[in-house]
Every structure is written in structure tokens, then in C-alpha cells.
Amino acid sequence: MKHQPEENDKKTAGNHEKWIKIVFRPGNTSSVVLEGTNLLEAASQAGYIIETPCGGAGKCGKCAVRIVSGASEPSVSDKKLLPANKLNKGYRLACQTYITTPIVVEIPETCLRRPPLKIQTHGKSGEIKPLPRISSQILNLSHHLKGEIKSDADILMQVTGSNSIDLPALQSLPRILRSSNYQVTVIKSENTIIDIKPGNAEQKCYGIAFDIGTTSLVGILVNLNTGEELSIATSINPQTLYGADIISRVKMCRETPDGLSTLQKSILTAINGMINSLLQNSGVPQQSVYEVVFSGNSVMQEILAGIDPSPLGEIPFQIAFNDPLYVEARDLGLHINQSGKVLFMPQIGGFIGGDIVSGIIATQLDTFNKPVLFIDIGTNGEMILSYKGKLMGTSVAAGPAFEGARITHGMRGTVGAIEAVRIENGDIKIEVIGNVSPKGICGSALVDIVAVLLNTGIIDTTGRFLEPDELPADLPELLRKRVKKHNGQTGFEIAGGTNESEHVFIYQSDIREVQLATAAIRTGITLLLKTEKISQEHLEHIIIAGGFGSFIRPTSALRIGMLPDINPERILV
Ligand code: FES
């Protein structure tokens, strides 16, 4: 059995490495780590995965944990991001804390990363006929093969019009032909035979489509013959542990030895886990999955393919490939049929990647006659303007505000997140994911609350919180009471409680973050319309996609100026 070092144990004679004990709560899990280990890493080793929207850069304040005993002096980042009352209670940023002494750590539930995220898995798209590269053919070869002097493979290729056969298929060919009395189903990928099954297995070819988001992953298992969707799996992209946005991932590939392989391995592990759960839920055998399609932004696709995305981190933001990229599933270590194929969606340019190409196909964007704008709102906002068969696109750095980062009480769309806010009977009414006590606010509600504050005159059109004596005279009393000074800032109390941890506020600094993200998206839209000389009132539709984008209320997005002023009914989410 592996030796579990005790605290202060000397690892080897002459090697004075010091091992230190940490106790994590909830769960009272003990762990022993080397002196100097980062607390984030120690927590992860003990099974506590802490959210790190800024990638552990000490900038977002979201990884604050409470050191119940053994807290060190607050770091500069601690003092900058955490209020004094929290510092006094022992709160420290996990990413900025290094273990030098035994400690007991309490990890707030809101810090822990946990699926399921609320992720859009389906949307509005036209009727699309599946056209997989995989095809199957039922054959009775008894007349062709019996007594022939040609090889099994030659006859099979001749009958099926193929020009090659994969080794795993060839290895099983003689046995399957004879044991099935020459009644077989041949599975082909274009002109290559990749599998052979006894009898009629024509309806048993499956594929998986993956949306590889910067933050979240969605996989759908599909019957390739019928197009039927059999199962859906979602997961957090584990690369978020290394940074919330694509730039921090590119930076890791550029600056960290093994950075690329670390990121690639982490996402492949998550994808194989999702494949396993899709197969378990549907009862489909692993060997019957012949194709996987990956769709993501350029950085996500290139890292997943094991391609160094460093050129995407500097002008002119060069992508490694444009055309559809075909690879063997076994080369990536995917847990599907050993001859299975993988397709990475084509990429148009720097930050117009495979995900937006998928959006164009799914919405049949090129078929609209009148101007239509397609927007994928995420950490990276991509948009395509379609007019008379011409497509024009751009992308903007919206930043992670809508993912909950850099927002004081922001969080991702997971259990406990306030996901909607509206005015009702002179007060606000909130909806919380999972119907539990609110723990924070996610992107869709952030857009709502800023719209509410504007509509009620609590903030002005520049985004400034009005002082109590400036508030509109007709502001309902219940709303007026929610505007208060809290933690030294003017804010609006969205949810309250007896404990400090139950308060959810939006502060002036949060409004400014929303304005920055909103301005980035609106700037992209304005430039596209200007370039194509189309005025906003001529837009037939705005189609919104994206993990967070699909949950925003069009009226709120219009109110805060994220979208051009068109009839909300023409906005499709
Ligand atoms: S401050 Fe620690 S992860 Fe952002």
C-alpha cells in the first residue's frame, strides 16, 4: 500500500520536504500536502473543485474560502477583493493561498463547481436532414463468396463499391461471414469499410454531436439512420479550472510546459465520461458509435485536436485549419468504435469558429431573403449578419460577466442562481434555479435586474445608481427600501436574509461590468450593420444562441441596449 505521509514526515533521508495536514469542510475530509502547495490544488486533490472564473489569477474573488483555523495574513489580492468583515472571519482567496501550516478550511457551497449547469440543449432550427458520412448496407453474400477464388475482402469491396477496408473490420471478416451464413451488415465511412456485423444491423449506427463551449459541454447521441436523438449529456468544461476565457487557455498553451496536453487531456476525460453516460442512458453499445462531431470556437477545437492555438493569441489571430478536419477516434482516445471517425467543424477565421458554422447550418441562415442577425452570446460573442445569401461575421470579447465572473454576487447558471427578475406588485419577484434559497445571480437575471433598475429609475441611463434623495418620488416603497449602502457601496438588495451570506446585491461596480459586456456586443452588431449599410429597423429577425444567450429575456436585452431596438417578437431565442 502506498505510504500516506504524516504531517512533518520527512519524505526521504536528506530530503526535508514538509507534509502538512488540511481538513476540508463540509465532509471533514483530511488531506496531506507538501508545504507550499496552492490551496486550490490541494482542494482539487481532496475532491473539492472550486470555481475559478479568472483562472486563479486573483482577480475575480470567486474562490474565497473560510480558513477556520490557521489563517495566514491576508494577501494584497485578499484585501483588494474581500470586504473587511470577511477577512476578519478568515476568508481568503484559495488561488492566492499557499499551505505553510495545518489548516481547517470551510468551502462555501457557492464556490464549488457542480453540474448540472443550466445549459440550452435544444433550440429553434429548421428541418435538417442528417447526412452522416457513415452508411450501412445489408448484404447476402452467399452467391458471391461460395467457391470464389477471390479474397473475402476483394469480393466485399467489389459488392459494396468500396476501395479499402479498415484492419479491425478485416480481422473479424472471415469469422463473421461464415458464422452468419454470409448474411451481414457492412458499415462504411464514405468508401472505406469500417465494420461488419452479422445479420441485419442496419438501424444500429450511432453518432454523437458535441458542442464544445468555453464553459460548458453538451453531447447528443443520435441514430445515424433515422436522425432520432436518444440521449443528452451535459458537463462543465474542466478547462475552466485553468481559466474562464479562451485567452487564458491560449496563454497556458504558450507559456506553460505541457499546457496544451494538460488542457487536451482534461477535456478528453470529460468527453469520454459524457460518452459513457450517453451509452448507459440509452443502452447503445460503444462499438455501435461510429462518428463524433465536435463544434466549438477555434481555440476549443484546436486544443481538443491537440493543435497549439498560440497563433490565436496574437495579431493576426491565425487559425490552424479552415476546412472540416477529419481524424480517427482512436487517435484521440475516444471511447467509441475502434474505427470510428471524428469531424471538427470548419472554421472561418480567428474567432469565428466551428460553433458559429454549426449555428449557420442549424438556422439555415443563408436562406433568408431579408436581413437576419445571428448572435452567439458567450464569453466570446460571435455574430453573423445574413442578407441575400451573403454572410458577414465578427466576434467580440464580451468577457465573463454574463458567466457570473467579476460580478460581486455573480455565479454560473447552476442550483441556487437567481435566473430571472421581474417587477410584480410594486416589488421584485425572483426565480431561482432548483427552487432553493438564492445564492447568487447568473447572466440572464443580471440582464433582467439592470433592465428593472433602469425601468424604475433607480439607475439613470448612464448606469449611475441614484442617491436616496434623487430616487423618483413615485418609486414603490418596497423597491425604495432595497436601495441601500452595503459593504461600503450603494447597491440594490435582490435577496436578503438573516445571515450575511444570504444577501444578494447588485452594486455600482457590477452595473459597470454589465455595461462593458453589453457595449462589446452592441458594438459588434453596429459595425456589422454599418458595414452592410443596413439600418436596424430593417432587421427581419435577431436569432440568439449560446449557453447563456438562450435564456435571456428579449425585452430585458433590448432595455439595456444589448440589442438594436426592434420589435421583441422578432427576436428568436
Ligand atoms: S480570485 Fe481566485 S479564482 Fe479568481
Boltz pocket constraint, residues with backbone or C-beta under 6 A from the ligand:
constraints:
  - pocket:
      binder: B
      contacts: [[A, 51], [A, 52], [A, 53], [A, 54], [A, 55], [A, 56], [A, 57], [A, 58], [A, 59], [A, 60], [A, 61], [A, 62], [A, 63], [A, 64], [A, 93], [A, 94], [A, 95], [A, 96]]
      max_distance: 6.0
